[in-house]
Amino acid sequence: MINIKNVTKEYVEGIKAVDNLSIHIRPGEIYGFIGPNGAGKSTTIKMITGITDCDKGEILINGISLDDEINSKLQFGYVSDSPDMFLKLKGLEYLNFLATIYNVSKEDSKKRIVELADKFELTSALGDKIQTYSHGMRQKIMVIGALLHDPKVWILDEPLTGLDPKSSYLLKEMMKEHARKGNSVFFSTHVLEVAEKLCDRIGIINKGKLVYEGTMEEIKENYPNLTLEEIFLEITQNA
C-alpha cells in the first residue's frame, strides 16, 4: 500500500539524509520504522506524506504517485510527532475543518467524531480551544483527525507519545484491527518494546540507509536470545 522506490533526499549537497531507500509496506501489516535520532526517519515520513519532496526516486500510496498531490493525500491519515498545531481552533472546529478537506459528509463526520471522541474520552473537551489541551489531549485530537476520513493507510510518527495508558492501549488495538481488515500502518517509534510486540515487520534505518528489514520471526532467527533493543543496538552500532 506504500511503495518507496530508491528514494534519496539531500538537505546539504553531498550529505544524504535518506540514501536510496526502498520499502514496500504491504496490505494487512503494521510496519515498524525505527532508528537513532538523525537516522532519516522523520525525513522519510515527511517525504511519504508530501511535506518534503524527494530528490530522487518515487513514492506510491495505493498505487497513486505523490505527483498527484490531492488524490495521494486522500489515501492516508497522518499523525505527526508534534501535536502542537491549530492551537487557536476548538477541537470540534479542527475536526470539522478536516472533514471538509477530506470531503467527508456531514452525517458521516458527525458519526465518526462522536465515535472516536467517545473512544478517546475527549467528548467534553471538543468545545475548548486546542491550546488549552494537555499534550496527551492534543495527541488524541490529532489521532482523531487523522482517522476521520477512514483512510486505508495510517502513517503514525511517534503516535503513542503523551497518551495515557488506556488511550495508548486503545490506539494499539485499533492499529491491529485496521491491519486485520487488510489495511496498512506505517509506524515510527522509539519504544522498541512496543514495536517488538505490535509490528509484523521492522525496518531499521541508520545514516539514511535501510540497514535491516524483516519480520519479528526472521529477526529472532538471525539474532537468537536477544531483545529487539539489543538487536537494534548491535545493528546500528555496526552499520
Buried (B, 14 or more C-beta within 10 A) or exposed (E): BBBBBEBBBBEEEEEBBBBBBEBEBBEBBBBBBBBBEEBBBBBBBBBBBBEBEBBBBBBBBBEBEBEEEEEBBBBBBBBBBEBEEBEEBBBBBBBBEBBEEBEBEEEBBBEBBEEBBEBBBBBEBBEBBBEEBEEBBBBBBBBBBBBBBEBBBBBBBBBBBBBBEEBBEBBBEBBBEBBEEEBBBBBBBBBBEBBBEBBBBBBBBBBBBBBBBBEBEEBBEEBEEBEBEEBBBEBBEEB
